């Protein structure tokens, strides 16, 4: 069946533009750029980023692989120019369990990518002088010993001069709260230490039956935390003067592992969760735990639902699953998804 005339003209126009771009690349003596489509990478093939797609792109390496990281919302104000700095916290998953840590990082002197001709000139000047020109990015770190691998790490969004709290999920089944204010202060000094500090967590909860991955701090209520484990149980953490009161009555309507939890950005007592039972649930923590599940979307995906997040201005949720699908949900019409995107071919 033939397409509409307008559609055919549009396709011809797009094809002509692609051919013109390819011809221009040949005239410049450069290989034409190709968009990567999901497939097996052939031997000798290498994927390289298209730098024109990025405002900034920098690569840093840690001494061990990290499954989770989070960005600190610092109080340096809005950035209006370059270079800029960024603060992060990551948790390692080292091959040897006793070598795991939380890594508090400061990445500074971050600049947008240079045009290729300027990059080549800068490299040539560096080779000639034998010294760096001072425009390289800098990464400083401060490490804290962590008992067990770090499944997930989340920074409390409410930061004060006195304390900066970070929560970490350990593969040993415990959730730790850390005050990283001393490490952040150390990153502002000239001297950098490669030693891993052994300090006690500010607070530790060992009441989960098994390890977990789901964790989120509330943005609307200071110090409130949710943690979910692989046995479907979700605990609510209520802050007190010097510690937390962790609920013994758990939110347990899921049928299996809780993979992600997200507080509503607008409603103080509302949060959402997703699970390997393929469902998405929306809760209200003011209700008794066994009645707190207000909305259930069974079989939201064809397989495990791994991640979800809220739209900060509209009543929408986005979810991603092992089926390689991303779905948008409108809480006003939750019976079916509002949009579906299937571009991934794997988990």
Residue pairs with C-beta under 8 A, 6 or more apart in sequence:
2 8
3 11
21 32
22 32
25 31
25 32
25 33
26 32
33 50
36 47
38 343
38 344
38 345
38 346
41 47
49 57
51 57
51 113
54 112
54 113
55 112
56 84
56 110
56 111
56 112
56 113
57 113
58 107
58 110
58 137
60 105
60 107
60 137
60 139
62 90
62 92
62 103
62 141
63 92
64 92
64 93
64 94
64 95
64 99
64 100
64 101
65 92
65 93
65 94
66 90
66 91
66 92
66 93
66 103
66 150
67 91
67 93
67 149
67 150
67 151
67 152
68 90
68 91
68 150
68 151
68 152
68 153
69 88
69 89
69 90
69 91
69 153
70 88
70 89
70 90
70 153
70 154
70 155
70 166
71 86
71 87
71 88
71 155
72 87
72 88
72 89
72 155
72 159
72 164
72 184
73 155
73 157
73 159
74 85
74 87
74 159
75 159
76 85
82 110
82 111
82 112
83 108
83 109
83 110
83 111
84 110
85 106
85 107
85 108
85 109
85 110
86 106
86 107
86 108
86 110
87 104
87 105
87 106
87 107
87 184
87 187
88 104
88 105
88 107
89 102
89 103
89 104
89 105
89 153
89 155
89 166
89 180
90 102
90 103
90 105
90 150
90 153
91 100
91 101
91 102
91 103
91 146
91 149
91 150
91 151
91 152
91 153
91 168
92 99
92 100
92 101
92 102
92 103
92 146
92 149
92 150
93 100
93 149
93 150
94 100
94 149
97 148
97 149
100 145
100 146
100 147
100 148
100 149
100 150
101 143
101 144
101 145
101 146
101 196
102 143
102 144
102 146
102 150
102 153
102 166
102 168
102 178
102 180
103 141
103 142
103 143
104 141
104 142
104 143
104 144
104 180
104 183
104 184
104 187
105 139
105 140
105 141
105 187
106 139
106 140
106 141
106 184
106 187
106 188
107 137
107 138
107 139
108 137
108 138
108 139
108 140
109 135
109 136
109 137
109 138
110 137
111 135
111 137
113 119
114 122
122 133
122 135
125 133
126 132
126 133
140 187
140 192
141 187
141 192
142 183
142 184
142 186
142 187
142 193
142 197
143 195
143 196
143 197
144 178
144 180
144 183
144 196
144 197
144 198
144 199
145 196
145 197
145 198
145 199
146 168
146 170
146 176
147 170
147 172
147 174
148 170
148 171
148 172
148 174
149 170
149 171
150 168
150 169
150 170
150 171
151 169
151 170
151 171
151 211
151 212
151 213
152 168
152 169
152 213
152 214
152 215
153 166
153 167
153 168
153 169
154 166
154 167
154 215
154 216
154 217
155 164
155 165
155 166
155 217
156 164
156 165
156 166
156 167
156 217
156 223
156 225
157 217
157 219
158 217
158 222
158 223
162 181
163 179
163 181
164 179
164 180
164 181
164 184
165 177
165 178
165 179
165 180
165 202
165 223
166 177
166 178
166 179
166 180
167 175
167 176
167 177
167 178
167 215
167 217
167 225
167 227
168 175
168 176
168 178
169 175
169 211
169 212
169 213
169 215
169 227
170 176
170 211
171 211
172 211
173 206
173 208
173 209
173 210
173 211
173 212
173 229
174 204
174 205
174 206
174 208
175 204
175 205
175 208
175 215
175 227
176 201
176 203
176 204
177 201
177 202
177 203
177 204
177 244
178 201
178 202
179 202
183 197
186 193
203 243
203 244
205 227
205 235
205 237
205 244
205 246
207 235
207 246
207 248
208 227
208 229
208 231
208 233
208 235
209 229
209 231
209 233
210 229
210 230
210 231
211 229
211 230
212 227
212 228
212 229
212 230
212 257
212 258
213 228
213 230
213 258
213 259
213 260
214 226
214 227
214 228
214 229
214 234
214 258
214 259
214 260
214 261
214 273
215 225
215 226
215 227
215 228
215 261
216 225
216 226
216 261
216 262
216 263
216 271
217 223
217 224
217 225
217 263
218 224
218 225
218 226
218 263
218 268
219 263
219 265
220 263
220 264
220 265
220 266
220 267
220 268
221 268
222 239
223 237
223 238
223 239
223 244
224 236
224 237
224 238
224 239
224 263
225 236
225 237
225 244
226 234
226 235
226 236
226 237
226 261
226 263
226 271
227 234
227 235
227 237
227 261
228 234
228 235
228 258
228 259
228 260
228 261
228 273
229 257
229 258
230 256
230 257
230 258
231 257
232 252
232 254
232 255
232 256
232 257
232 258
232 275
232 277
233 250
233 251
233 252
233 258
234 250
234 251
234 252
234 254
234 258
234 261
234 273
234 283
235 246
235 247
235 250
236 246
236 247
236 251
236 285
237 244
237 245
237 246
237 247
238 244
238 245
238 246
238 247
239 245
247 289
249 288
249 289
249 290
250 289
251 273
251 283
251 285
251 289
251 292
251 293
252 289
252 290
253 281
253 292
253 293
253 296
254 273
254 275
254 277
254 279
254 281
255 275
255 277
255 279
256 275
256 276
256 277
257 275
257 276
258 273
258 274
258 275
259 274
259 275
259 276
259 304
259 305
259 306
259 307
260 273
260 274
260 305
260 306
260 307
260 308
261 271
261 272
261 273
262 271
262 272
262 273
262 308
262 309
262 310
263 270
263 271
264 270
264 271
264 272
264 310
265 310
265 312
266 312
269 284
269 285
269 286
270 282
270 283
270 284
270 285
271 282
271 283
271 285
272 280
272 281
272 282
272 283
272 308
272 310
272 317
273 280
273 281
273 283
273 308
274 280
274 281
274 300
274 305
274 306
274 307
274 308
274 319
275 281
275 304
275 305
276 304
276 305
278 298
278 299
278 300
278 301
278 302
278 303
278 304
278 305
278 321
279 296
279 297
279 298
279 299
279 300
279 305
280 296
280 297
280 300
280 305
280 308
280 317
280 319
280 329
281 293
281 295
281 296
281 297
282 293
282 294
282 295
282 331
283 292
283 293
283 294
284 292
284 294
285 292
286 292
287 294
295 331
295 334
297 329
297 334
300 319
300 321
300 327
300 329
300 337
301 319
301 321
301 322
301 323
301 325
301 327
302 321
302 323
302 325
303 321
303 322
303 323
304 321
304 322
305 319
305 320
305 321
305 322
306 320
306 321
306 322
306 347
307 319
307 320
308 317
308 318
308 319
308 320
309 317
309 318
310 316
310 317
311 317
311 318
315 330
315 331
315 332
316 328
316 329
316 330
316 331
316 338
317 328
317 329
317 331
318 326
318 327
318 328
318 329
319 326
319 327
319 329
320 326
320 327
321 327
322 347
324 342
324 344
324 345
324 346
324 347
325 340
325 341
325 342
325 344
326 340
326 341
326 342
326 344
327 337
327 339
327 340
327 341
328 337
328 338
328 339
328 340
329 337
329 338
330 338
